[in-house]
Amino acid sequence: MDRTNKPEQFLVLTDAWGILRKYLNADEDSCNQALKDYDNLHNSFGSDFAKDIAIACVNEIDRIVRNKEKGNGKTR
């Protein structure tokens, strides 16, 4: 994908979705790597928007993992 002339928000969301998709089947062991990936995302853009999106995605991964631990497997 050509990333030139794209608004920062588009780039943040695209990158964040790529990371989230990787961790949709996350378990407790992969949470630390997810945190590192989202920290890198935030650092690469350095904006409040990137920080907020990263936090929202980390919270979503946490919710997925907690639901799996409860045994209901719900992702929504």
KACOR-V828952 format. One record per backbone hydrogen bond with DSSP energy under -0.5 kcal/mol. CO is the residue of the C=O (numbers start at 1). NH is the residue of the N-H. Records with the same first field share a line. If there is no record, write none. Layout:
BEGIN
CO->NH ; NH
END
This chain:
BEGIN
1->3
3->6
7->11
8->12
9->13
10->14
11->15
12->16
13->17
14->18
15->19
16->20
17->21
18->22
19->23
20->23
21->24
23->26
27->30 ; 31
28->31
30->34
31->35
32->36
33->37
34->38
35->39
36->40
37->41
38->42
39->43
40->44
41->45
42->46
47->51
48->52
49->53
50->54
51->55
52->56
53->57
54->58
55->59
56->60
57->61
58->62
59->63
60->64
61->65
62->66
63->67
64->68
65->69
66->70
67->71 ; 72 ; 73
68->71
END
